[in-house]
């Protein structure tokens, strides 16, 4: 059995929808990148420094206003979402999940951050960064609409929030069957957390990260990460330090989210032999374990369960 990630399977997105539309030029793409850079504020998440400055909670709530004015609230919340937060391993876990879905014929959208070379790495359809045409057309549609409807009273959204909204727009337009969303920072006030009801949530290994923003104890950090939990939405976590696990369980109980610790990846070996991972390192076994649970839950509970789900359950039962 193999649980891998990465790879360049699939085709460049937008080929069907853009077939009748002329591809953008490199100058047009670069113009979109230049406009995108104008939304980088350089400000860290912190308490307001004056009476006119919004709290981070108020800024988060504004995302819903942006979505409404973009007519994006319904399409974004119609996405079938797997939502993943954590300190370490959330990117690998999302990559495992996306790859398995794609290899089994599910049309995937993966939103991750940061990008290494090209901004389009943040938006992958079937494992491939979106084309320059798909990015540029969707960017200008959203940028111009926000300028028209929000600039006078709200202003433009900050860089990461804009890109998150752009991801929702692209995934909706590209009709993905499953959108895998990696939290950028924290969870509770992360832009990805505007999705009202994902299919399933995951928490990878927690540690002391961004303490000036998320809190100075592992319990405070865990509570911020657990902010992605939603009523009735199953959640799975890697093994955690005691204080962190207690905070996760408390938050899960408060919102009514069923929370389980992911079983070790070795527990799935059975008669099928050892599970071979596509990423090296013992820590990847923790990420893969969470990925298996996320995949099983999505295959069972997605609005349109995939045909391969039952066969996969049979194999796991061997």
ZAFIRO-960722 format. One record per residue (C-alpha): chain; x, y negated, z; residue in one letter. Coordinates in steps of 0.5 Angstrom, whole numbers. Example, Ala and Ser with C-alpha at 12.3 -4.5 7.8 and 13.67 -1.06 7.14 Angstrom:
<r><chaine>A</chaine><u>25</u><v>9</v><w>16</w><residu>a</residu></r>
<r><chaine>A</chaine><u>27</u><v>2</v><w>14</w><residu>s</residu></r>
***
This chain:
<r><chaine>A</chaine><u>0</u><v>0</v><w>0</w><residu>x</residu></r>
<r><chaine>A</chaine><u>2</u><v>-7</v><w>-2</w><residu>x</residu></r>
<r><chaine>A</chaine><u>0</u><v>-14</v><w>1</w><residu>x</residu></r>
<r><chaine>A</chaine><u>4</u><v>-19</v><w>-3</w><residu>x</residu></r>
<r><chaine>A</chaine><u>4</u><v>-26</v><w>-4</w><residu>x</residu></r>
<r><chaine>A</chaine><u>6</u><v>-31</v><w>-9</w><residu>x</residu></r>
<r><chaine>A</chaine><u>7</u><v>-30</v><w>-16</w><residu>x</residu></r>
<r><chaine>A</chaine><u>4</u><v>-33</v><w>-22</w><residu>x</residu></r>
<r><chaine>A</chaine><u>-1</u><v>-29</v><w>-24</w><residu>x</residu></r>
<r><chaine>A</chaine><u>-7</u><v>-32</v><w>-28</w><residu>x</residu></r>
<r><chaine>A</chaine><u>-8</u><v>-37</v><w>-33</w><residu>x</residu></r>
<r><chaine>A</chaine><u>-7</u><v>-45</v><w>-33</w><residu>x</residu></r>
<r><chaine>A</chaine><u>-13</u><v>-48</v><w>-30</w><residu>x</residu></r>
<r><chaine>A</chaine><u>-18</u><v>-52</v><w>-34</w><residu>x</residu></r>
<r><chaine>A</chaine><u>-16</u><v>-48</v><w>-41</w><residu>x</residu></r>
<r><chaine>A</chaine><u>-24</u><v>-47</v><w>-42</w><residu>x</residu></r>
<r><chaine>A</chaine><u>-27</u><v>-53</v><w>-39</w><residu>x</residu></r>
<r><chaine>A</chaine><u>-21</u><v>-58</v><w>-43</w><residu>x</residu></r>
<r><chaine>A</chaine><u>-21</u><v>-54</v><w>-49</w><residu>x</residu></r>
<r><chaine>A</chaine><u>-26</u><v>-59</v><w>-53</w><residu>x</residu></r>
<r><chaine>A</chaine><u>-22</u><v>-65</v><w>-49</w><residu>x</residu></r>
<r><chaine>A</chaine><u>-15</u><v>-68</v><w>-51</w><residu>x</residu></r>
<r><chaine>A</chaine><u>-10</u><v>-66</v><w>-46</w><residu>x</residu></r>
<r><chaine>A</chaine><u>-7</u><v>-72</v><w>-43</w><residu>x</residu></r>
<r><chaine>A</chaine><u>0</u><v>-75</v><w>-45</w><residu>x</residu></r>
<r><chaine>A</chaine><u>6</u><v>-75</v><w>-40</w><residu>x</residu></r>
<r><chaine>A</chaine><u>5</u><v>-83</v><w>-39</w><residu>x</residu></r>
<r><chaine>A</chaine><u>-2</u><v>-82</v><w>-37</w><residu>x</residu></r>
<r><chaine>A</chaine><u>0</u><v>-77</v><w>-32</w><residu>x</residu></r>
<r><chaine>A</chaine><u>5</u><v>-81</v><w>-29</w><residu>x</residu></r>
<r><chaine>A</chaine><u>0</u><v>-87</v><w>-29</w><residu>x</residu></r>
<r><chaine>A</chaine><u>-4</u><v>-82</v><w>-24</w><residu>x</residu></r>
<r><chaine>A</chaine><u>2</u><v>-81</v><w>-20</w><residu>x</residu></r>
<r><chaine>A</chaine><u>4</u><v>-88</v><w>-19</w><residu>x</residu></r>
<r><chaine>A</chaine><u>-3</u><v>-90</v><w>-17</w><residu>x</residu></r>
<r><chaine>A</chaine><u>-3</u><v>-84</v><w>-12</w><residu>x</residu></r>
<r><chaine>A</chaine><u>3</u><v>-87</v><w>-9</w><residu>x</residu></r>
<r><chaine>A</chaine><u>-1</u><v>-93</v><w>-7</w><residu>x</residu></r>
<r><chaine>A</chaine><u>-5</u><v>-89</v><w>-2</w><residu>x</residu></r>
<r><chaine>A</chaine><u>1</u><v>-87</v><w>2</w><residu>x</residu></r>
<r><chaine>A</chaine><u>1</u><v>-92</v><w>8</w><residu>x</residu></r>
<r><chaine>A</chaine><u>7</u><v>-89</v><w>12</w><residu>x</residu></r>
<r><chaine>A</chaine><u>3</u><v>-89</v><w>19</w><residu>x</residu></r>
<r><chaine>A</chaine><u>3</u><v>-84</v><w>24</w><residu>x</residu></r>
<r><chaine>A</chaine><u>-3</u><v>-81</v><w>27</w><residu>x</residu></r>
<r><chaine>A</chaine><u>-4</u><v>-85</v><w>34</w><residu>x</residu></r>
<r><chaine>A</chaine><u>-8</u><v>-89</v><w>38</w><residu>x</residu></r>
<r><chaine>A</chaine><u>-11</u><v>-96</v><w>35</w><residu>x</residu></r>
<r><chaine>A</chaine><u>-6</u><v>-101</v><w>36</w><residu>x</residu></r>
<r><chaine>A</chaine><u>-12</u><v>-107</v><w>37</w><residu>x</residu></r>
<r><chaine>A</chaine><u>-19</u><v>-108</v><w>37</w><residu>x</residu></r>
<r><chaine>A</chaine><u>-20</u><v>-108</v><w>30</w><residu>x</residu></r>
<r><chaine>A</chaine><u>-16</u><v>-101</v><w>28</w><residu>x</residu></r>
<r><chaine>A</chaine><u>-20</u><v>-95</v><w>28</w><residu>x</residu></r>
<r><chaine>A</chaine><u>-19</u><v>-89</v><w>32</w><residu>x</residu></r>
<r><chaine>A</chaine><u>-17</u><v>-83</v><w>29</w><residu>x</residu></r>
<r><chaine>A</chaine><u>-24</u><v>-80</v><w>30</w><residu>x</residu></r>
<r><chaine>A</chaine><u>-27</u><v>-86</v><w>27</w><residu>x</residu></r>
<r><chaine>A</chaine><u>-22</u><v>-85</v><w>21</w><residu>x</residu></r>
<r><chaine>A</chaine><u>-24</u><v>-77</v><w>21</w><residu>x</residu></r>
<r><chaine>A</chaine><u>-32</u><v>-79</v><w>21</w><residu>x</residu></r>
<r><chaine>A</chaine><u>-31</u><v>-84</v><w>15</w><residu>x</residu></r>
<r><chaine>A</chaine><u>-29</u><v>-78</v><w>10</w><residu>x</residu></r>
<r><chaine>A</chaine><u>-36</u><v>-76</v><w>10</w><residu>x</residu></r>
<r><chaine>A</chaine><u>-38</u><v>-83</v><w>8</w><residu>x</residu></r>
<r><chaine>A</chaine><u>-33</u><v>-82</v><w>2</w><residu>x</residu></r>
<r><chaine>A</chaine><u>-36</u><v>-75</v><w>0</w><residu>x</residu></r>
<r><chaine>A</chaine><u>-43</u><v>-78</v><w>0</w><residu>x</residu></r>
<r><chaine>A</chaine><u>-41</u><v>-84</v><w>-4</w><residu>x</residu></r>
<r><chaine>A</chaine><u>-37</u><v>-79</v><w>-9</w><residu>x</residu></r>
<r><chaine>A</chaine><u>-43</u><v>-74</v><w>-9</w><residu>x</residu></r>
<r><chaine>A</chaine><u>-38</u><v>-69</v><w>-6</w><residu>x</residu></r>
<r><chaine>A</chaine><u>-42</u><v>-67</v><w>0</w><residu>x</residu></r>
<r><chaine>A</chaine><u>-46</u><v>-62</v><w>-3</w><residu>x</residu></r>
<r><chaine>A</chaine><u>-41</u><v>-59</v><w>-8</w><residu>x</residu></r>
<r><chaine>A</chaine><u>-35</u><v>-58</v><w>-3</w><residu>x</residu></r>
<r><chaine>A</chaine><u>-40</u><v>-55</v><w>2</w><residu>x</residu></r>
<r><chaine>A</chaine><u>-42</u><v>-50</v><w>-3</w><residu>x</residu></r>
<r><chaine>A</chaine><u>-35</u><v>-47</v><w>-3</w><residu>x</residu></r>
<r><chaine>A</chaine><u>-34</u><v>-41</v><w>0</w><residu>x</residu></r>
<r><chaine>A</chaine><u>-28</u><v>-42</v><w>4</w><residu>x</residu></r>
<r><chaine>A</chaine><u>-23</u><v>-39</v><w>8</w><residu>x</residu></r>
<r><chaine>A</chaine><u>-20</u><v>-44</v><w>13</w><residu>x</residu></r>
<r><chaine>A</chaine><u>-13</u><v>-43</v><w>16</w><residu>x</residu></r>
<r><chaine>A</chaine><u>-9</u><v>-47</v><w>22</w><residu>x</residu></r>
<r><chaine>A</chaine><u>-3</u><v>-46</v><w>26</w><residu>x</residu></r>
<r><chaine>A</chaine><u>4</u><v>-48</v><w>28</w><residu>x</residu></r>
<r><chaine>A</chaine><u>8</u><v>-42</v><w>24</w><residu>x</residu></r>
<r><chaine>A</chaine><u>6</u><v>-38</v><w>18</w><residu>x</residu></r>
<r><chaine>A</chaine><u>-1</u><v>-41</v><w>16</w><residu>x</residu></r>
<r><chaine>A</chaine><u>2</u><v>-42</v><w>9</w><residu>x</residu></r>
<r><chaine>A</chaine><u>5</u><v>-35</v><w>9</w><residu>x</residu></r>
<r><chaine>A</chaine><u>-2</u><v>-33</v><w>11</w><residu>x</residu></r>
<r><chaine>A</chaine><u>-6</u><v>-37</v><w>6</w><residu>x</residu></r>
<r><chaine>A</chaine><u>-1</u><v>-34</v><w>0</w><residu>x</residu></r>
<r><chaine>A</chaine><u>-2</u><v>-27</v><w>3</w><residu>x</residu></r>
<r><chaine>A</chaine><u>-10</u><v>-28</v><w>2</w><residu>x</residu></r>
<r><chaine>A</chaine><u>-10</u><v>-32</v><w>-4</w><residu>x</residu></r>
<r><chaine>A</chaine><u>-6</u><v>-27</v><w>-8</w><residu>x</residu></r>
<r><chaine>A</chaine><u>-10</u><v>-21</v><w>-5</w><residu>x</residu></r>
<r><chaine>A</chaine><u>-16</u><v>-24</v><w>-8</w><residu>x</residu></r>
<r><chaine>A</chaine><u>-13</u><v>-26</v><w>-14</w><residu>x</residu></r>
<r><chaine>A</chaine><u>-10</u><v>-19</v><w>-16</w><residu>x</residu></r>
<r><chaine>A</chaine><u>-17</u><v>-16</v><w>-14</w><residu>x</residu></r>
<r><chaine>A</chaine><u>-21</u><v>-21</v><w>-20</w><residu>x</residu></r>
<r><chaine>A</chaine><u>-23</u><v>-26</v><w>-15</w><residu>x</residu></r>
<r><chaine>A</chaine><u>-22</u><v>-33</v><w>-18</w><residu>x</residu></r>
<r><chaine>A</chaine><u>-19</u><v>-37</v><w>-13</w><residu>x</residu></r>
<r><chaine>A</chaine><u>-17</u><v>-44</v><w>-11</w><residu>x</residu></r>
<r><chaine>A</chaine><u>-11</u><v>-45</v><w>-6</w><residu>x</residu></r>
<r><chaine>A</chaine><u>-10</u><v>-52</v><w>-3</w><residu>x</residu></r>
<r><chaine>A</chaine><u>-4</u><v>-53</v><w>1</w><residu>x</residu></r>
<r><chaine>A</chaine><u>1</u><v>-58</v><w>3</w><residu>x</residu></r>
<r><chaine>A</chaine><u>6</u><v>-61</v><w>3</w><residu>x</residu></r>
<r><chaine>A</chaine><u>9</u><v>-60</v><w>-5</w><residu>x</residu></r>
<r><chaine>A</chaine><u>16</u><v>-59</v><w>-6</w><residu>x</residu></r>
<r><chaine>A</chaine><u>17</u><v>-62</v><w>-13</w><residu>x</residu></r>
<r><chaine>A</chaine><u>10</u><v>-63</v><w>-16</w><residu>x</residu></r>
<r><chaine>A</chaine><u>4</u><v>-66</v><w>-13</w><residu>x</residu></r>
<r><chaine>A</chaine><u>0</u><v>-60</v><w>-17</w><residu>x</residu></r>
<r><chaine>A</chaine><u>3</u><v>-55</v><w>-13</w><residu>x</residu></r>
<r><chaine>A</chaine><u>-2</u><v>-57</v><w>-8</w><residu>x</residu></r>
<r><chaine>A</chaine><u>-8</u><v>-55</v><w>-12</w><residu>x</residu></r>
<r><chaine>A</chaine><u>-7</u><v>-48</v><w>-15</w><residu>x</residu></r>
<r><chaine>A</chaine><u>-13</u><v>-44</v><w>-19</w><residu>x</residu></r>
<r><chaine>A</chaine><u>-11</u><v>-37</v><w>-20</w><residu>x</residu></r>
<r><chaine>A</chaine><u>-4</u><v>-38</v><w>-17</w><residu>x</residu></r>
<r><chaine>A</chaine><u>-2</u><v>-43</v><w>-22</w><residu>x</residu></r>
<r><chaine>A</chaine><u>-2</u><v>-50</v><w>-21</w><residu>x</residu></r>
<r><chaine>A</chaine><u>-7</u><v>-54</v><w>-24</w><residu>x</residu></r>
<r><chaine>A</chaine><u>-5</u><v>-57</v><w>-31</w><residu>x</residu></r>
<r><chaine>A</chaine><u>-3</u><v>-64</v><w>-32</w><residu>x</residu></r>
<r><chaine>A</chaine><u>-10</u><v>-65</v><w>-35</w><residu>x</residu></r>
<r><chaine>A</chaine><u>-14</u><v>-62</v><w>-30</w><residu>x</residu></r>
<r><chaine>A</chaine><u>-11</u><v>-66</v><w>-25</w><residu>x</residu></r>
<r><chaine>A</chaine><u>-11</u><v>-73</v><w>-28</w><residu>x</residu></r>
<r><chaine>A</chaine><u>-18</u><v>-73</v><w>-31</w><residu>x</residu></r>
<r><chaine>A</chaine><u>-20</u><v>-71</v><w>-24</w><residu>x</residu></r>
<r><chaine>A</chaine><u>-16</u><v>-76</v><w>-20</w><residu>x</residu></r>
<r><chaine>A</chaine><u>-18</u><v>-82</v><w>-25</w><residu>x</residu></r>
<r><chaine>A</chaine><u>-25</u><v>-80</v><w>-24</w><residu>x</residu></r>
<r><chaine>A</chaine><u>-25</u><v>-80</v><w>-16</w><residu>x</residu></r>
<r><chaine>A</chaine><u>-20</u><v>-86</v><w>-16</w><residu>x</residu></r>
<r><chaine>A</chaine><u>-24</u><v>-90</v><w>-20</w><residu>x</residu></r>
<r><chaine>A</chaine><u>-31</u><v>-88</v><w>-16</w><residu>x</residu></r>
<r><chaine>A</chaine><u>-28</u><v>-90</v><w>-10</w><residu>x</residu></r>
<r><chaine>A</chaine><u>-25</u><v>-96</v><w>-12</w><residu>x</residu></r>
<r><chaine>A</chaine><u>-32</u><v>-98</v><w>-14</w><residu>x</residu></r>
<r><chaine>A</chaine><u>-36</u><v>-96</v><w>-8</w><residu>x</residu></r>
<r><chaine>A</chaine><u>-31</u><v>-96</v><w>-2</w><residu>x</residu></r>
<r><chaine>A</chaine><u>-26</u><v>-101</v><w>-3</w><residu>x</residu></r>
<r><chaine>A</chaine><u>-30</u><v>-107</v><w>-1</w><residu>x</residu></r>
<r><chaine>A</chaine><u>-32</u><v>-104</v><w>6</w><residu>x</residu></r>
<r><chaine>A</chaine><u>-28</u><v>-98</v><w>7</w><residu>x</residu></r>
<r><chaine>A</chaine><u>-22</u><v>-99</v><w>3</w><residu>x</residu></r>
<r><chaine>A</chaine><u>-19</u><v>-93</v><w>0</w><residu>x</residu></r>
<r><chaine>A</chaine><u>-18</u><v>-86</v><w>4</w><residu>x</residu></r>
<r><chaine>A</chaine><u>-11</u><v>-85</v><w>6</w><residu>x</residu></r>
<r><chaine>A</chaine><u>-6</u><v>-80</v><w>2</w><residu>x</residu></r>
<r><chaine>A</chaine><u>-8</u><v>-74</v><w>5</w><residu>x</residu></r>
<r><chaine>A</chaine><u>-15</u><v>-75</v><w>6</w><residu>x</residu></r>
<r><chaine>A</chaine><u>-15</u><v>-77</v><w>-2</w><residu>x</residu></r>
<r><chaine>A</chaine><u>-12</u><v>-71</v><w>-4</w><residu>x</residu></r>
<r><chaine>A</chaine><u>-16</u><v>-66</v><w>0</w><residu>x</residu></r>
<r><chaine>A</chaine><u>-22</u><v>-69</v><w>-3</w><residu>x</residu></r>
<r><chaine>A</chaine><u>-19</u><v>-69</v><w>-10</w><residu>x</residu></r>
<r><chaine>A</chaine><u>-18</u><v>-61</v><w>-8</w><residu>x</residu></r>
<r><chaine>A</chaine><u>-25</u><v>-60</v><w>-6</w><residu>x</residu></r>
<r><chaine>A</chaine><u>-27</u><v>-64</v><w>-13</w><residu>x</residu></r>
<r><chaine>A</chaine><u>-22</u><v>-59</v><w>-17</w><residu>x</residu></r>
<r><chaine>A</chaine><u>-25</u><v>-53</v><w>-14</w><residu>x</residu></r>
<r><chaine>A</chaine><u>-32</u><v>-55</v><w>-15</w><residu>x</residu></r>
<r><chaine>A</chaine><u>-31</u><v>-57</v><w>-22</w><residu>x</residu></r>
<r><chaine>A</chaine><u>-26</u><v>-50</v><w>-23</w><residu>x</residu></r>
<r><chaine>A</chaine><u>-32</u><v>-46</v><w>-20</w><residu>x</residu></r>
<r><chaine>A</chaine><u>-27</u><v>-42</v><w>-16</w><residu>x</residu></r>
<r><chaine>A</chaine><u>-30</u><v>-36</v><w>-12</w><residu>x</residu></r>
<r><chaine>A</chaine><u>-26</u><v>-37</v><w>-6</w><residu>x</residu></r>
<r><chaine>A</chaine><u>-23</u><v>-43</v><w>-4</w><residu>x</residu></r>
<r><chaine>A</chaine><u>-17</u><v>-42</v><w>1</w><residu>x</residu></r>
<r><chaine>A</chaine><u>-15</u><v>-48</v><w>5</w><residu>x</residu></r>
<r><chaine>A</chaine><u>-9</u><v>-49</v><w>9</w><residu>x</residu></r>
<r><chaine>A</chaine><u>-10</u><v>-54</v><w>15</w><residu>x</residu></r>
<r><chaine>A</chaine><u>-5</u><v>-60</v><w>14</w><residu>x</residu></r>
<r><chaine>A</chaine><u>-4</u><v>-62</v><w>21</w><residu>x</residu></r>
<r><chaine>A</chaine><u>-8</u><v>-60</v><w>28</w><residu>x</residu></r>
<r><chaine>A</chaine><u>-15</u><v>-58</v><w>26</w><residu>x</residu></r>
<r><chaine>A</chaine><u>-20</u><v>-62</v><w>29</w><residu>x</residu></r>
<r><chaine>A</chaine><u>-19</u><v>-68</v><w>26</w><residu>x</residu></r>
<r><chaine>A</chaine><u>-15</u><v>-65</v><w>19</w><residu>x</residu></r>
<r><chaine>A</chaine><u>-19</u><v>-68</v><w>13</w><residu>x</residu></r>
<r><chaine>A</chaine><u>-20</u><v>-60</v><w>11</w><residu>x</residu></r>
<r><chaine>A</chaine><u>-24</u><v>-60</v><w>17</w><residu>x</residu></r>
<r><chaine>A</chaine><u>-30</u><v>-63</v><w>14</w><residu>x</residu></r>
<r><chaine>A</chaine><u>-33</u><v>-57</v><w>11</w><residu>x</residu></r>
<r><chaine>A</chaine><u>-39</u><v>-55</v><w>15</w><residu>x</residu></r>
<r><chaine>A</chaine><u>-39</u><v>-48</v><w>15</w><residu>x</residu></r>
<r><chaine>A</chaine><u>-33</u><v>-44</v><w>12</w><residu>x</residu></r>
<r><chaine>A</chaine><u>-34</u><v>-36</v><w>11</w><residu>x</residu></r>
<r><chaine>A</chaine><u>-28</u><v>-35</v><w>16</w><residu>x</residu></r>
<r><chaine>A</chaine><u>-23</u><v>-38</v><w>20</w><residu>x</residu></r>
<r><chaine>A</chaine><u>-16</u><v>-36</v><w>22</w><residu>x</residu></r>
<r><chaine>A</chaine><u>-11</u><v>-38</v><w>27</w><residu>x</residu></r>
<r><chaine>A</chaine><u>-3</u><v>-36</v><w>26</w><residu>x</residu></r>
<r><chaine>A</chaine><u>2</u><v>-37</v><w>31</w><residu>x</residu></r>
<r><chaine>A</chaine><u>2</u><v>-43</v><w>36</w><residu>x</residu></r>
<r><chaine>A</chaine><u>8</u><v>-47</v><w>38</w><residu>x</residu></r>
<r><chaine>A</chaine><u>10</u><v>-54</v><w>41</w><residu>x</residu></r>
<r><chaine>A</chaine><u>9</u><v>-58</v><w>34</w><residu>x</residu></r>
<r><chaine>A</chaine><u>7</u><v>-65</v><w>33</w><residu>x</residu></r>
<r><chaine>A</chaine><u>7</u><v>-66</v><w>41</w><residu>x</residu></r>
<r><chaine>A</chaine><u>6</u><v>-74</v><w>40</w><residu>x</residu></r>
<r><chaine>A</chaine><u>0</u><v>-73</v><w>36</w><residu>x</residu></r>
<r><chaine>A</chaine><u>-3</u><v>-66</v><w>38</w><residu>x</residu></r>
<r><chaine>A</chaine><u>-1</u><v>-66</v><w>46</w><residu>x</residu></r>
<r><chaine>A</chaine><u>5</u><v>-64</v><w>50</w><residu>x</residu></r>
<r><chaine>A</chaine><u>2</u><v>-57</v><w>52</w><residu>x</residu></r>
<r><chaine>A</chaine><u>1</u><v>-51</v><w>48</w><residu>x</residu></r>
<r><chaine>A</chaine><u>-6</u><v>-51</v><w>51</w><residu>x</residu></r>
<r><chaine>A</chaine><u>-7</u><v>-58</v><w>48</w><residu>x</residu></r>
<r><chaine>A</chaine><u>-4</u><v>-56</v><w>42</w><residu>x</residu></r>
<r><chaine>A</chaine><u>-9</u><v>-50</v><w>41</w><residu>x</residu></r>
<r><chaine>A</chaine><u>-15</u><v>-54</v><w>43</w><residu>x</residu></r>
<r><chaine>A</chaine><u>-13</u><v>-58</v><w>37</w><residu>x</residu></r>
<r><chaine>A</chaine><u>-12</u><v>-52</v><w>32</w><residu>x</residu></r>
<r><chaine>A</chaine><u>-19</u><v>-49</v><w>35</w><residu>x</residu></r>
<r><chaine>A</chaine><u>-22</u><v>-55</v><w>32</w><residu>x</residu></r>
<r><chaine>A</chaine><u>-23</u><v>-51</v><w>26</w><residu>x</residu></r>
<r><chaine>A</chaine><u>-28</u><v>-46</v><w>29</w><residu>x</residu></r>
<r><chaine>A</chaine><u>-35</u><v>-47</v><w>27</w><residu>x</residu></r>
<r><chaine>A</chaine><u>-42</u><v>-44</v><w>30</w><residu>x</residu></r>
<r><chaine>A</chaine><u>-43</u><v>-37</v><w>28</w><residu>x</residu></r>
<r><chaine>A</chaine><u>-37</u><v>-37</v><w>24</w><residu>x</residu></r>
<r><chaine>A</chaine><u>-32</u><v>-31</v><w>25</w><residu>x</residu></r>
<r><chaine>A</chaine><u>-25</u><v>-33</v><w>27</w><residu>x</residu></r>
<r><chaine>A</chaine><u>-18</u><v>-29</v><w>28</w><residu>x</residu></r>
<r><chaine>A</chaine><u>-12</u><v>-30</v><w>31</w><residu>x</residu></r>
<r><chaine>A</chaine><u>-5</u><v>-28</v><w>32</w><residu>x</residu></r>
<r><chaine>A</chaine><u>-3</u><v>-26</v><w>39</w><residu>x</residu></r>
<r><chaine>A</chaine><u>-1</u><v>-32</v><w>43</w><residu>x</residu></r>
<r><chaine>A</chaine><u>2</u><v>-35</v><w>49</w><residu>x</residu></r>
<r><chaine>A</chaine><u>-3</u><v>-34</v><w>55</w><residu>x</residu></r>
<r><chaine>A</chaine><u>-5</u><v>-41</v><w>56</w><residu>x</residu></r>
<r><chaine>A</chaine><u>-6</u><v>-42</v><w>48</w><residu>x</residu></r>
<r><chaine>A</chaine><u>-10</u><v>-36</v><w>48</w><residu>x</residu></r>
<r><chaine>A</chaine><u>-14</u><v>-38</v><w>54</w><residu>x</residu></r>
<r><chaine>A</chaine><u>-15</u><v>-45</v><w>50</w><residu>x</residu></r>
<r><chaine>A</chaine><u>-17</u><v>-42</v><w>44</w><residu>x</residu></r>
<r><chaine>A</chaine><u>-22</u><v>-37</v><w>47</w><residu>x</residu></r>
<r><chaine>A</chaine><u>-25</u><v>-43</v><w>51</w><residu>x</residu></r>
<r><chaine>A</chaine><u>-27</u><v>-47</v><w>45</w><residu>x</residu></r>
<r><chaine>A</chaine><u>-29</u><v>-41</v><w>41</w><residu>x</residu></r>
<r><chaine>A</chaine><u>-34</u><v>-40</v><w>47</w><residu>x</residu></r>
<r><chaine>A</chaine><u>-36</u><v>-47</v><w>47</w><residu>x</residu></r>
<r><chaine>A</chaine><u>-38</u><v>-47</v><w>39</w><residu>x</residu></r>
<r><chaine>A</chaine><u>-41</u><v>-40</v><w>39</w><residu>x</residu></r>
<r><chaine>A</chaine><u>-35</u><v>-37</v><w>34</w><residu>x</residu></r>
<r><chaine>A</chaine><u>-34</u><v>-30</v><w>35</w><residu>x</residu></r>
<r><chaine>A</chaine><u>-26</u><v>-30</v><w>36</w><residu>x</residu></r>
<r><chaine>A</chaine><u>-22</u><v>-23</v><w>36</w><residu>x</residu></r>
<r><chaine>A</chaine><u>-14</u><v>-22</v><w>36</w><residu>x</residu></r>
<r><chaine>A</chaine><u>-12</u><v>-19</v><w>29</w><residu>x</residu></r>
<r><chaine>A</chaine><u>-10</u><v>-12</v><w>30</w><residu>x</residu></r>
<r><chaine>A</chaine><u>-2</u><v>-11</v><w>28</w><residu>x</residu></r>
<r><chaine>A</chaine><u>-1</u><v>-9</v><w>21</w><residu>x</residu></r>
<r><chaine>A</chaine><u>2</u><v>-2</v><w>23</w><residu>x</residu></r>
<r><chaine>A</chaine><u>-5</u><v>0</v><w>25</w><residu>x</residu></r>
<r><chaine>A</chaine><u>-7</u><v>0</v><w>18</w><residu>x</residu></r>
<r><chaine>A</chaine><u>-2</u><v>4</v><w>15</w><residu>x</residu></r>
<r><chaine>A</chaine><u>-6</u><v>11</v><w>16</w><residu>x</residu></r>
<r><chaine>A</chaine><u>-5</u><v>16</v><w>11</w><residu>x</residu></r>
<r><chaine>A</chaine><u>-3</u><v>11</v><w>6</w><residu>x</residu></r>
<r><chaine>A</chaine><u>4</u><v>10</v><w>8</w><residu>x</residu></r>
<r><chaine>A</chaine><u>7</u><v>4</v><w>11</w><residu>x</residu></r>
<r><chaine>A</chaine><u>5</u><v>-3</v><w>9</w><residu>x</residu></r>
<r><chaine>A</chaine><u>10</u><v>-6</v><w>4</w><residu>x</residu></r>
<r><chaine>A</chaine><u>10</u><v>-14</v><w>5</w><residu>x</residu></r>
<r><chaine>A</chaine><u>12</u><v>-19</v><w>-1</w><residu>x</residu></r>
<r><chaine>A</chaine><u>15</u><v>-23</v><w>4</w><residu>x</residu></r>
<r><chaine>A</chaine><u>21</u><v>-21</v><w>9</w><residu>x</residu></r>
<r><chaine>A</chaine><u>22</u><v>-22</v><w>16</w><residu>x</residu></r>
<r><chaine>A</chaine><u>18</u><v>-19</v><w>22</w><residu>x</residu></r>
<r><chaine>A</chaine><u>14</u><v>-25</v><w>23</w><residu>x</residu></r>
<r><chaine>A</chaine><u>11</u><v>-24</v><w>17</w><residu>x</residu></r>
<r><chaine>A</chaine><u>7</u><v>-18</v><w>20</w><residu>x</residu></r>
<r><chaine>A</chaine><u>4</u><v>-23</v><w>24</w><residu>x</residu></r>
<r><chaine>A</chaine><u>1</u><v>-27</v><w>18</w><residu>x</residu></r>
<r><chaine>A</chaine><u>-1</u><v>-21</v><w>14</w><residu>x</residu></r>
<r><chaine>A</chaine><u>-5</u><v>-18</v><w>20</w><residu>x</residu></r>
<r><chaine>A</chaine><u>-9</u><v>-24</v><w>20</w><residu>x</residu></r>
<r><chaine>A</chaine><u>-9</u><v>-24</v><w>13</w><residu>x</residu></r>
<r><chaine>A</chaine><u>-12</u><v>-17</v><w>13</w><residu>x</residu></r>
<r><chaine>A</chaine><u>-18</u><v>-19</v><w>18</w><residu>x</residu></r>
<r><chaine>A</chaine><u>-19</u><v>-26</v><w>14</w><residu>x</residu></r>
<r><chaine>A</chaine><u>-20</u><v>-22</v><w>7</w><residu>x</residu></r>
<r><chaine>A</chaine><u>-24</u><v>-16</v><w>10</w><residu>x</residu></r>
<r><chaine>A</chaine><u>-29</u><v>-22</v><w>13</w><residu>x</residu></r>
<r><chaine>A</chaine><u>-29</u><v>-26</v><w>7</w><residu>x</residu></r>
<r><chaine>A</chaine><u>-31</u><v>-19</v><w>3</w><residu>x</residu></r>
<r><chaine>A</chaine><u>-36</u><v>-18</v><w>7</w><residu>x</residu></r>
<r><chaine>A</chaine><u>-39</u><v>-24</v><w>9</w><residu>x</residu></r>
<r><chaine>A</chaine><u>-38</u><v>-29</v><w>3</w><residu>x</residu></r>
<r><chaine>A</chaine><u>-45</u><v>-31</v><w>-1</w><residu>x</residu></r>
<r><chaine>A</chaine><u>-43</u><v>-27</v><w>-6</w><residu>x</residu></r>
<r><chaine>A</chaine><u>-39</u><v>-21</v><w>-4</w><residu>x</residu></r>
<r><chaine>A</chaine><u>-34</u><v>-18</v><w>-9</w><residu>x</residu></r>
<r><chaine>A</chaine><u>-35</u><v>-11</v><w>-12</w><residu>x</residu></r>
<r><chaine>A</chaine><u>-28</u><v>-9</v><w>-9</w><residu>x</residu></r>
<r><chaine>A</chaine><u>-30</u><v>-10</v><w>-2</w><residu>x</residu></r>
<r><chaine>A</chaine><u>-33</u><v>-4</v><w>-1</w><residu>x</residu></r>
<r><chaine>A</chaine><u>-27</u><v>0</v><w>-4</w><residu>x</residu></r>
<r><chaine>A</chaine><u>-22</u><v>-3</v><w>0</w><residu>x</residu></r>
<r><chaine>A</chaine><u>-26</u><v>-2</v><w>6</w><residu>x</residu></r>
<r><chaine>A</chaine><u>-26</u><v>6</v><w>4</w><residu>x</residu></r>
<r><chaine>A</chaine><u>-18</u><v>5</v><w>3</w><residu>x</residu></r>
<r><chaine>A</chaine><u>-17</u><v>2</v><w>10</w><residu>x</residu></r>
<r><chaine>A</chaine><u>-21</u><v>8</v><w>13</w><residu>x</residu></r>
<r><chaine>A</chaine><u>-17</u><v>13</v><w>11</w><residu>x</residu></r>
***
